[in-house]
Amino acid sequence: MTNLLVTGGAGFIGANFVRHWRQNNQDDNIIILDALTYAGNRSNLDNIQNIDIVVADICDTDLVIQLINDHRIEIIAHFAAESHVDRSIDGPDAFIETNVIGTYSLLKAAKVCWIDGRDEPLPHRFHHVSTDEVYGSLGADDPAFDEKTAYAPNSPYSASKAASDHLVRAYHHTFGMNVTTSNCSNNYGPYQFPEKLIPLFLINCLTGAPLPIYGDGMNVRDWLHVEDHCTGISSVIKNGRNGETYAIGGGEELPNMAVIDAICSTVDAAFSKDQSLAERFPDAPAANGLPSDSLKTYVNDRLGHDKRYAINESKARMELGYKPSFSFKRGFEDTLQWYLDNEHWWQSVLNGSYLSDGPKQK
């Protein structure tokens, strides 16, 4: 039995990880620390047995120390982060506070509990979840990012994650903390807050809202189903080498426009197969015999928009046996079905009713 602290466990990737870990480690104790900002949602954790949710800020170092000691935490899986590039452009302060200061707070608390004043550290692991965006932008013919790619962050978001990566590395090399880091590509799947491309465009297709396309829509990303990501993270936590970084990708490098076209065509196909969808979503173009891509609209490109990301996950494959199981086609079809089956979830997000738990706004 392991005692696990998951920061940001009520968010998109964090909640999927909690579900994944509980399914595969039924006897472990899982403590979730989440500030329930706009992207944290208690309902993301519905029907998961034997979890404790603590609503607090990771910057509260004394509270984190208390949680580690009271629950005899052996593993910290650190997901808590501000993660939307557009928001980091409009308001960088929250990204520095959460991603940099928050990660430092967790490391400081973990060091107090696991290392300080001991002849030998307590058994532990601090796993830090990061992003491929810390590596900057690739040219069309550049090799994919791997663990040795130089850092070159181009947005306040990616710069804040790069800083947190370096702090984690420093606590390993200076203080001997048992750490691992994973850098992932673009995630998608259930419970994703509808500010990211796939859930936003999917819901807009269902509600008849515009599909705002940045620039020419040809920016390229590697797409990773969140379940594959959680499998990769679990492998790193359990079997990754101390102090090492692992790149986790989906092996599906696609331009945004190809993803948008897939969203439109898959939604249209779903409506053609299931006539009841037209009654449920009467504002959808597909409900009225129109293609969903009629909602496309082009907007000014994002400031500093990175052109291409790609992940070389060969290290994780060779050392950990990691292999993504979802093709983008299958992964997106499953994701669409989840959003169709869970309209109540995304409607509560759109109307803000999920915020009734009293989140900490930043």
MIRODREN-299897 format. One record per residue (C-alpha): residue in one letter; x, y, z. Coordinates in steps of 0.25 Angstrom, whole numbers, always signed. Layout:
REM residues N
+----+-------+-------+-------+
: aa :    c1 :    c2 :    c3 :
+----+-------+-------+-------+
:  A :     X :     Y :     Z :
...
+----+-------+-------+-------+
//
This chain:
REM residues 362
+----+-------+-------+-------+
: aa :    c1 :    c2 :    c3 :
+----+-------+-------+-------+
:  M :    +0 :    +0 :    +0 :
:  T :    +5 :   +14 :    -4 :
:  N :    +1 :   +27 :    +1 :
:  L :    +0 :   +37 :   -11 :
:  L :    -2 :   +52 :   -11 :
:  V :    -7 :   +57 :   -25 :
:  T :    -7 :   +72 :   -27 :
:  G :   -17 :   +78 :   -37 :
:  G :   -24 :   +65 :   -36 :
:  A :   -38 :   +71 :   -39 :
:  G :   -33 :   +77 :   -52 :
:  F :   -33 :   +70 :   -66 :
:  I :   -20 :   +62 :   -66 :
:  G :   -20 :   +60 :   -51 :
:  A :   -34 :   +55 :   -50 :
:  N :   -31 :   +45 :   -61 :
:  F :   -19 :   +41 :   -54 :
:  V :   -26 :   +38 :   -41 :
:  R :   -36 :   +30 :   -48 :
:  H :   -25 :   +22 :   -55 :
:  W :   -17 :   +20 :   -42 :
:  R :   -29 :   +16 :   -34 :
:  Q :   -33 :    +6 :   -44 :
:  N :   -19 :    -1 :   -44 :
:  N :   -15 :    +1 :   -30 :
:  Q :   -28 :    -1 :   -22 :
:  D :   -22 :    -2 :    -8 :
:  D :   -14 :   +11 :    -9 :
:  N :   -17 :   +24 :    -1 :
:  I :   -20 :   +36 :   -10 :
:  I :   -20 :   +50 :    -5 :
:  I :   -24 :   +61 :   -14 :
:  L :   -19 :   +75 :   -12 :
:  D :   -26 :   +85 :   -21 :
:  A :   -29 :  +100 :   -20 :
:  L :   -42 :   +98 :   -29 :
:  T :   -38 :  +110 :   -38 :
:  Y :   -47 :  +111 :   -51 :
:  A :   -41 :   +98 :   -57 :
:  G :   -42 :   +90 :   -44 :
:  N :   -56 :   +82 :   -43 :
:  R :   -60 :   +73 :   -32 :
:  S :   -69 :   +66 :   -41 :
:  N :   -57 :   +61 :   -49 :
:  L :   -55 :   +52 :   -37 :
:  D :   -69 :   +46 :   -36 :
:  N :   -70 :   +32 :   -33 :
:  I :   -56 :   +29 :   -29 :
:  Q :   -55 :   +21 :   -17 :
:  N :   -46 :   +24 :    -4 :
:  I :   -40 :   +38 :    -8 :
:  D :   -38 :   +50 :    +1 :
:  I :   -40 :   +64 :    -5 :
:  V :   -33 :   +76 :    +2 :
:  V :   -37 :   +89 :    -4 :
:  A :   -24 :   +98 :    -2 :
:  D :   -13 :  +105 :   -10 :
:  I :    +0 :   +98 :   -13 :
:  C :    +7 :  +111 :    -8 :
:  D :    +3 :  +108 :    +6 :
:  T :   +16 :  +101 :   +10 :
:  D :   +12 :   +98 :   +24 :
:  L :    -1 :   +91 :   +20 :
:  V :    +7 :   +83 :   +10 :
:  I :   +16 :   +79 :   +21 :
:  Q :    +5 :   +75 :   +30 :
:  L :    -2 :   +66 :   +19 :
:  I :   +11 :   +59 :   +16 :
:  N :   +14 :   +56 :   +31 :
:  D :    -1 :   +53 :   +35 :
:  H :    -3 :   +43 :   +23 :
:  R :   +11 :   +38 :   +22 :
:  I :   +12 :   +42 :    +8 :
:  E :   +22 :   +34 :    +0 :
:  I :   +19 :   +39 :   -14 :
:  I :   +15 :   +53 :   -19 :
:  A :   +10 :   +54 :   -33 :
:  H :   +10 :   +68 :   -37 :
:  F :    +0 :   +73 :   -47 :
:  A :    -5 :   +86 :   -41 :
:  A :    -2 :   +97 :   -52 :
:  E :    -8 :  +108 :   -59 :
:  S :    -7 :  +103 :   -74 :
:  H :   -14 :  +111 :   -84 :
:  V :    -5 :  +119 :   -93 :
:  D :   -15 :  +130 :   -96 :
:  R :   -18 :  +133 :   -81 :
:  S :    -3 :  +134 :   -79 :
:  I :    -2 :  +145 :   -89 :
:  D :   -13 :  +152 :   -83 :
:  G :    -9 :  +150 :   -69 :
:  P :    +5 :  +144 :   -66 :
:  D :    +5 :  +146 :   -51 :
:  A :    -4 :  +134 :   -48 :
:  F :    +6 :  +125 :   -56 :
:  I :   +18 :  +130 :   -48 :
:  E :   +11 :  +128 :   -35 :
:  T :    +5 :  +114 :   -37 :
:  N :   +15 :  +108 :   -47 :
:  V :   +28 :  +114 :   -41 :
:  I :   +25 :  +118 :   -26 :
:  G :   +15 :  +106 :   -25 :
:  T :   +25 :   +96 :   -29 :
:  Y :   +36 :  +102 :   -20 :
:  S :   +26 :  +101 :    -9 :
:  L :   +24 :   +87 :   -11 :
:  L :   +39 :   +83 :   -12 :
:  K :   +42 :   +91 :    +0 :
:  A :   +31 :   +84 :    +8 :
:  A :   +36 :   +70 :    +3 :
:  K :   +50 :   +73 :    +6 :
:  V :   +46 :   +76 :   +21 :
:  C :   +38 :   +64 :   +22 :
:  W :   +46 :   +54 :   +14 :
:  I :   +61 :   +58 :   +16 :
:  D :   +64 :   +69 :   +26 :
:  G :   +70 :   +64 :   +39 :
:  R :   +71 :   +50 :   +35 :
:  D :   +83 :   +41 :   +33 :
:  E :   +76 :   +35 :   +22 :
:  P :   +64 :   +40 :   +14 :
:  L :   +50 :   +34 :   +16 :
:  P :   +46 :   +26 :    +3 :
:  H :   +40 :   +35 :    -6 :
:  R :   +38 :   +40 :   -20 :
:  F :   +34 :   +54 :   -25 :
:  H :   +28 :   +53 :   -40 :
:  H :   +27 :   +66 :   -47 :
:  V :   +17 :   +67 :   -59 :
:  S :   +22 :   +77 :   -70 :
:  T :   +20 :   +80 :   -85 :
:  D :   +27 :   +79 :   -98 :
:  E :   +25 :   +94 :   -99 :
:  V :   +38 :   +97 :   -91 :
:  Y :   +46 :   +93 :  -103 :
:  G :   +40 :  +104 :  -112 :
:  S :   +37 :  +103 :  -126 :
:  L :   +42 :   +93 :  -137 :
:  G :   +44 :   +96 :  -152 :
:  A :   +37 :   +87 :  -162 :
:  D :   +49 :   +78 :  -164 :
:  D :   +55 :   +78 :  -150 :
:  P :   +56 :   +65 :  -142 :
:  A :   +45 :   +63 :  -131 :
:  F :   +48 :   +68 :  -116 :
:  D :   +54 :   +58 :  -107 :
:  E :   +60 :   +59 :   -93 :
:  K :   +73 :   +65 :   -98 :
:  T :   +66 :   +77 :  -106 :
:  A :   +71 :   +90 :  -101 :
:  Y :   +60 :   +98 :   -94 :
:  A :   +55 :  +110 :  -102 :
:  P :   +41 :  +114 :   -96 :
:  N :   +34 :  +125 :  -104 :
:  S :   +21 :  +128 :   -95 :
:  P :   +19 :  +132 :   -81 :
:  Y :   +13 :  +119 :   -79 :
:  S :   +24 :  +111 :   -84 :
:  A :   +35 :  +119 :   -77 :
:  S :   +28 :  +117 :   -64 :
:  K :   +28 :  +102 :   -67 :
:  A :   +42 :  +102 :   -71 :
:  A :   +46 :  +109 :   -58 :
:  S :   +38 :   +99 :   -50 :
:  D :   +46 :   +87 :   -57 :
:  H :   +59 :   +94 :   -53 :
:  L :   +55 :   +95 :   -39 :
:  V :   +51 :   +80 :   -38 :
:  R :   +65 :   +76 :   -45 :
:  A :   +72 :   +85 :   -35 :
:  Y :   +66 :   +79 :   -23 :
:  H :   +70 :   +65 :   -28 :
:  H :   +85 :   +70 :   -31 :
:  T :   +86 :   +79 :   -18 :
:  F :   +78 :   +71 :    -8 :
:  G :   +77 :   +57 :   -13 :
:  M :   +62 :   +57 :   -15 :
:  N :   +57 :   +45 :   -22 :
:  V :   +50 :   +52 :   -34 :
:  T :   +45 :   +49 :   -48 :
:  T :   +40 :   +59 :   -59 :
:  S :   +31 :   +56 :   -71 :
:  N :   +29 :   +65 :   -83 :
:  C :   +17 :   +62 :   -90 :
:  S :   +10 :   +67 :  -103 :
:  N :    -4 :   +72 :  -105 :
:  N :   -14 :   +64 :   -97 :
:  Y :   -29 :   +62 :  -100 :
:  G :   -40 :   +53 :   -95 :
:  P :   -51 :   +53 :   -84 :
:  Y :   -52 :   +65 :   -74 :
:  Q :   -44 :   +75 :   -82 :
:  F :   -48 :   +89 :   -79 :
:  P :   -54 :   +95 :   -92 :
:  E :   -43 :  +106 :   -94 :
:  K :   -34 :   +96 :  -101 :
:  L :   -36 :   +93 :  -116 :
:  I :   -42 :   +79 :  -116 :
:  P :   -53 :   +81 :  -105 :
:  L :   -56 :   +96 :  -110 :
:  F :   -58 :   +92 :  -124 :
:  L :   -66 :   +80 :  -121 :
:  I :   -75 :   +87 :  -112 :
:  N :   -76 :   +99 :  -122 :
:  C :   -80 :   +89 :  -133 :
:  L :   -91 :   +84 :  -124 :
:  T :   -96 :   +98 :  -120 :
:  G :   -94 :  +105 :  -133 :
:  A :   -83 :  +115 :  -128 :
:  P :   -72 :  +119 :  -137 :
:  L :   -59 :  +111 :  -139 :
:  P :   -48 :  +122 :  -137 :
:  I :   -36 :  +117 :  -145 :
:  Y :   -23 :  +124 :  -141 :
:  G :   -15 :  +129 :  -154 :
:  D :   -15 :  +119 :  -165 :
:  G :   -18 :  +107 :  -156 :
:  M :    -5 :  +100 :  -160 :
:  N :    +2 :  +100 :  -146 :
:  V :    +6 :   +85 :  -143 :
:  R :    +4 :   +78 :  -130 :
:  D :    +6 :   +64 :  -125 :
:  W :    -7 :   +59 :  -120 :
:  L :    -7 :   +50 :  -107 :
:  H :   -19 :   +43 :  -102 :
:  V :   -20 :   +46 :   -87 :
:  E :   -21 :   +31 :   -83 :
:  D :    -8 :   +28 :   -90 :
:  H :    -2 :   +40 :   -83 :
:  C :    -6 :   +34 :   -70 :
:  T :    -1 :   +21 :   -73 :
:  G :   +13 :   +27 :   -76 :
:  I :   +13 :   +35 :   -64 :
:  S :   +10 :   +23 :   -55 :
:  S :   +21 :   +16 :   -62 :
:  V :   +31 :   +27 :   -59 :
:  I :   +26 :   +28 :   -44 :
:  K :   +28 :   +13 :   -42 :
:  N :   +40 :   +10 :   -51 :
:  G :   +47 :   +23 :   -56 :
:  R :   +61 :   +25 :   -52 :
:  N :   +63 :   +35 :   -40 :
:  G :   +67 :   +49 :   -46 :
:  E :   +62 :   +46 :   -60 :
:  T :   +53 :   +52 :   -70 :
:  Y :   +44 :   +45 :   -79 :
:  A :   +37 :   +50 :   -92 :
:  I :   +23 :   +45 :   -94 :
:  G :   +16 :   +46 :  -107 :
:  G :    +4 :   +41 :  -115 :
:  G :   +11 :   +39 :  -128 :
:  E :    +1 :   +46 :  -135 :
:  E :    +7 :   +59 :  -141 :
:  L :    -4 :   +67 :  -148 :
:  P :    -7 :   +81 :  -152 :
:  N :   -18 :   +88 :  -145 :
:  M :   -26 :   +89 :  -158 :
:  A :   -26 :   +74 :  -159 :
:  V :   -31 :   +73 :  -145 :
:  I :   -42 :   +83 :  -147 :
:  D :   -46 :   +76 :  -160 :
:  A :   -47 :   +63 :  -152 :
:  I :   -55 :   +69 :  -141 :
:  C :   -65 :   +74 :  -152 :
:  S :   -66 :   +62 :  -160 :
:  T :   -67 :   +53 :  -148 :
:  V :   -78 :   +61 :  -142 :
:  D :   -86 :   +61 :  -155 :
:  A :   -85 :   +46 :  -156 :
:  A :   -90 :   +44 :  -142 :
:  F :  -102 :   +53 :  -146 :
:  S :  -105 :   +45 :  -158 :
:  K :  -105 :   +32 :  -151 :
:  D :  -113 :   +37 :  -139 :
:  Q :  -125 :   +45 :  -142 :
:  S :  -127 :   +48 :  -127 :
:  L :  -115 :   +57 :  -127 :
:  A :  -123 :   +67 :  -135 :
:  E :  -133 :   +68 :  -125 :
:  R :  -123 :   +69 :  -113 :
:  F :  -114 :   +80 :  -121 :
:  P :  -124 :   +87 :  -130 :
:  D :  -114 :   +99 :  -132 :
:  A :  -103 :   +90 :  -138 :
:  P :  -101 :   +92 :  -153 :
:  A :  -102 :   +77 :  -154 :
:  A :  -116 :   +77 :  -148 :
:  N :  -120 :   +85 :  -160 :
:  G :  -113 :   +78 :  -171 :
:  L :  -101 :   +87 :  -171 :
:  P :   -87 :   +83 :  -170 :
:  S :   -80 :   +87 :  -157 :
:  D :   -68 :   +93 :  -164 :
:  S :   -78 :  +105 :  -168 :
:  L :   -75 :  +110 :  -154 :
:  K :   -60 :  +112 :  -157 :
:  T :   -55 :  +126 :  -155 :
:  Y :   -41 :  +132 :  -156 :
:  V :   -36 :  +141 :  -145 :
:  N :   -23 :  +148 :  -143 :
:  D :   -11 :  +138 :  -139 :
:  R :    -7 :  +136 :  -125 :
:  L :    +5 :  +145 :  -120 :
:  G :   +18 :  +137 :  -121 :
:  H :   +10 :  +125 :  -126 :
:  D :   +20 :  +113 :  -127 :
:  K :   +19 :  +106 :  -141 :
:  R :   +22 :   +92 :  -138 :
:  Y :   +23 :   +82 :  -126 :
:  A :   +27 :   +67 :  -128 :
:  I :   +31 :   +57 :  -117 :
:  N :   +41 :   +46 :  -118 :
:  E :   +37 :   +36 :  -107 :
:  S :   +48 :   +26 :  -110 :
:  K :   +54 :   +27 :   -97 :
:  A :   +41 :   +24 :   -90 :
:  R :   +39 :   +12 :   -99 :
:  M :   +52 :    +6 :   -97 :
:  E :   +53 :    +8 :   -82 :
:  L :   +39 :    +7 :   -78 :
:  G :   +32 :    -1 :   -89 :
:  Y :   +23 :   +11 :   -91 :
:  K :   +14 :   +11 :  -104 :
:  P :    +2 :   +19 :  -107 :
:  S :   -10 :   +11 :  -109 :
:  F :   -19 :   +21 :  -116 :
:  S :   -19 :   +25 :  -130 :
:  F :   -24 :   +39 :  -132 :
:  K :   -36 :   +34 :  -139 :
:  R :   -40 :   +25 :  -128 :
:  G :   -37 :   +34 :  -117 :
:  F :   -45 :   +45 :  -123 :
:  E :   -57 :   +37 :  -126 :
:  D :   -57 :   +32 :  -111 :
:  T :   -55 :   +46 :  -107 :
:  L :   -67 :   +51 :  -115 :
:  Q :   -75 :   +40 :  -109 :
:  W :   -71 :   +44 :   -95 :
:  Y :   -76 :   +58 :   -98 :
:  L :   -89 :   +54 :  -104 :
:  D :   -91 :   +45 :   -92 :
:  N :   -87 :   +55 :   -82 :
:  E :   -94 :   +68 :   -86 :
:  H :   -98 :   +71 :   -72 :
:  W :   -83 :   +72 :   -69 :
:  W :   -79 :   +82 :   -80 :
:  Q :   -92 :   +90 :   -78 :
:  S :   -89 :   +92 :   -64 :
:  V :   -75 :   +97 :   -68 :
:  L :   -81 :  +106 :   -78 :
:  N :   -91 :  +112 :   -69 :
:  G :   -82 :  +113 :   -57 :
:  S :   -90 :  +105 :   -48 :
:  Y :   -79 :   +95 :   -44 :
:  L :   -72 :  +107 :   -37 :
:  S :   -82 :  +106 :   -26 :
:  D :   -72 :   +99 :   -17 :
:  G :   -65 :  +112 :   -15 :
:  P :   -52 :  +111 :   -23 :
:  K :   -40 :  +120 :   -20 :
:  Q :   -40 :  +130 :   -32 :
:  K :   -27 :  +135 :   -37 :
+----+-------+-------+-------+
//
